[in-house]
Amino acid sequence: MSDPLAVIAGLPGVPEAVQEAREAVDRLYRHRVLRRRSPEVSAESALRGARASAAIEGVDVPLEPLRMGEVTDPVVQGALRASAELGRLAPTWRSAPRQVLARLHALAAAGLTADPGRPRTVPTTADPLGLGPAPGPEETAARMSALAGLVTDSTTAPALVLAAIVHAELAVLRPFGVADGLVARAAERLTLVDLGLDPKSLAVVEVGHASLGDAYAEGLRAYLKGTSEGVGTWVRHCASAVVLGVRETTAICEAMSR
């Protein structure tokens, strides 16, 4: 297949889910608050996204202490660092995805491993979502190479489809063996920014995933089956996460307008 992402984009229910997410983002970008306070909304979105990503990893902290800089947990700090770097990494994402992922991991895993930023070369027992054993290092390296190709190659598929596949592959492969979930969710958001669905990084997609509860891990398990139905289930889940993330950002805008 010359464009495998286009095939995924055409799976049952995927075009409709992607269109719903696209329309939600478009409505958000028309919010009156964004005409004057877009950077503030983006900053608040990054903060809430980092908090939600850490919560999915099992470290759930209140928003206000996080806002005040009172949280020192390394998982939370890693999520914050990765989130803050997305704007600087976006211009090189599609030309150098391996380097960007290494940088994201170096940020996310500092304090969690002695060698952040380096893909693992041994098996890992890491399984925070209960997905089952991760592939071995050789299979992981091969699939990471294929993933880099998907990022750098041209495609007619919508940004959300590529973002969903990037997220899923990083989450199930666990290429670093620690903080892979933080990297996966940051890379999904980075893809949505770089490919133009959400260029100002406003939608709190991580909150969307967290809000969907058990459906997050269930969607990844469906993806792991490798069937069209399973992959479609995961992409539709990601579209729902975007819609819920837009809802969170809309609430941020409404609060600022008051």
N, C-alpha and C positions, 0 to 999 in steps of 0.2 A: 504494500500500500504506500503510495507516494505521500499521502497526508493522513496518517492514522488518527490524528485529532479530529479531522473532519468527519470520519466515520463515527467517532464517539459523540460528536455534536449532533448527529442525526439519530441517535438511539431513542427509543420510545420515551416520550415525556421530557426529554432533555431540551429540545428547542423551546417548548412552552415555559419550562422552569427558568431557562436562561433569559428569555424575553421578559418574564416577570421581574427578575433581578435587575435587568437593564432598565426597565421602566421605573423601578423603585429608586435606583441611583439617579436617574435623570430628574425625578421629582425632588430628591434631596438637593441636587445642585441648583434648583430654582428657589430654594428657601431664601427669604429676604435677609436673614442674618448673615448669610455667607457673602453678601456683597461688601460687608464691612469687617467681618470678624472670622474670615475663613482660616487664617493661621491659628487662632485660638481654638477653633473647633477641631482642627487637625491635631493640635497638641493634646487636647482632652481625649480625642479618639485614640491616640497612641497610648495614653496612660491607661485608659479603660481596656484597650486591647491587650496590653501587656499583663494587666491584672487578670483578665479572663484566661489568657494563655497559661499563666502560672497556675491558676486554679484547676485547669484541666490536667496539669501535671501533678496535682495533689496538694498545692500550696495556695490556699484561699485566704486572702488578707482583706481587711476592710479598705475601702477606697480612700477615706480621709487620711488615715496614717500614711498611706502610700503617697498621697498628694503632698503631705508635709515632709516627706523624706525620712520617715521614722522607721521604715521597714528595711531590714538588712539581710533578710533571707537570700541566699545566693541564687536560688531559682527565680525569685521575683526580680532581683537585680539583673540577672541575665536576660530576662524577658524585656525589662525596661531598656537595657543597652541595645538589644537587637531592634526593638521597635524604633528607637531614636535614630538608628543608622539607616533606615530604609530609604529616606530621601536621597542620601548620598550614594547609595548602592544602585538605585534604579537605573542610572544611565549606562552602567556596565553589565547589567544583569543578562541581557540576551547575547552579548558578545563574549562574556567570560563567566558563565554560570558556576563553574567549579570554584573559581576564586571567590566569587560572591558567597557561595555556600560555606566555604572555609572561613571567610570573615564573619559571617553570621554565627557560625558555631564558636569561633573564638570569643565573640561577644557574649553569646548565650551561656557558654559552659565555663567561663572563667570562675574559678573557685569551686568547680564541681569535678574537674579532672586536671591531671598534671600536664596534659598535652592537648589543650583545646585547639580546634581548627584542623586537626588531622583525621582523615577517615581511618576507621579501624582496620586492622589487618588480621584480627583474630575473631573467633565467634563471640557473640555477646548474649548474656542472659537478660538484658534489659527488655522489659515488656510491661510498661506502665498501664497499657490499655487492655491487657489480656488478649492480645491478638495471636498468641502462640509464638514459637521460636522464630527468630529472625533468620533470613537466609545467611549462608556462610559468606565469608569475605570475598571469594571469587565471584559468586553469583551477584553479590551486592555491587562489586566493582563494575561488572558488565552492565547491570541495570542502571547504575549511576551514569555510565557512559552514554547509554541509550537516552536517559533522561536529559542529559546535557544536549544531546542532539535534537530532542524535541524543542528545547528552549531556543536553540540557535537557528533551527530551520524555520522556513516560512510556512504558514498555515492559514487556511481560510476559517478555521474554527474560532469562535469567540474567545475572548480573554478568560472568561470564567472556566471554560473547559480546560485550557492549559493550566490554570491556577489549581484546579481540582486535582489534576493528575500529578502536578508537582508536589502538592500537599500529601497526597496518598502515597506516592512512591517513597518520599522521605520518611513518612510515618511508619510504613510497613517494613522498609529495608533497615531502618535504624543504622544508617551508614557510619555514625560516629560512636554509637553505643551509650551516649549520655546526652541529655538535652535535645534529642532528635525531634521531639514534639514541638519544642519552642522554635526550632529552626524551620520545621515544616509549616507551621502557621505563619511565621514571618515571611517565608518564601511565597506562600499563597498570596498574602497581602501585597508583597513586592510585585508579583506578577500582575495583579489587578491594577496596580499603579502604573507600571511600566507599559502595559499594553493598552492603557487608556480607558478602562472601564471606570476607574476611580483615581484619576491622576493626582488629586489633592490628598489622597489617603484619608478620606473622611469616614467611610463606612467601618464600623467596629465589627468586622467579620468574626473576630475571636469570641466576642460576646454572643454572636449568633450560634457558633458551635457549642459554646458552653450552655446556652439556653436550651438547646435541643437535647441535652442530657445524654441518656444512654444511646440515643440515635447516632451520636458521633462515632463511638466505637463500633456500633452495629454497621454503620455505613462503611467503615474501613474493613470490617470482616466480609461484607458483601463484595467489596472491591477485590479482596484477596482471592475470591473464588475464580476471578479471571474471566467470568462470563459476561456477555453483553448486559444481561439483567443486573448483575452485581456492579459493574462499572457505572451503568446508568443510575442505579440507586445512589451511588456515592456522589456523582455529579449533581443530581437533583438535591441531595442533602446540602452540598456546598452552595447551590443557588438559594436554598432556604436560609442558610446562614447569612448570606449577603442581605437578603430581605430583612431579616431580624437585626442585622448590624446597622442597616439604614434606619430602622425604627429607633435604635439606641441613639444614633447620631441626631435624628430629628428631635428626640427628647432633649439632647444637649442644646440644640439650636433654640428650642422653645424656652428652655430655662434661661438662656442668655438674653432672649428677647424680652423677658420679664424683668 
